[in-house]
Amino acid sequence: MQEQHFSHENELLAMAPLNADGDNQLFKKQRVHLTGAGYVQWDFILPDGIDWHFHQESIYLRSDIQLKEFKEFIRDELRQIIARRIEQAR
């Protein structure tokens, strides 16, 4: 697979939401947007209702491969956060 570079921030935003199989189990809601400071921000409502946010400078998300890697980071972090919160609730 050849790396594809985004020519505009709108292309990046269109591909940024987490929408792979199983992603919907990680959150109730998500919103992805550009901040005024050149960051892409992911806002999540986790299954227990807490807000959680991630952001990354858009210059580090210039290609589909860079975005894919950051989305995997978000998934891994969300899984760990959810597991910790479940453990703390016991």
C-alpha positions, 0 to 999 in steps of 0.5 A: 500500500502506497502512502497517501498524503492529505492535500487539505485538512478536510481530507484529514478530518474526513478520515480521522474518526474512529470507525473500525470494527469494534470502535463503537464499544470504546465510546458512546460519542465522538467528535473530531475537529480542528482547533484554532491552533493547528491541532486535530482534536478527538472528543469522546464520551466514554461508556461510563459518561466521562469526557476524554480528549486527544489532540495532535498537531495536524503537521504530524498527521499529513499522511494516511499512515501517520493518521492510522498510527495515531488512531491506533494509539488512541484505541490503545489508550481508550482500552486502557482507560476503560479497563482502569475505570472498570477496575476502580469502580469495583 
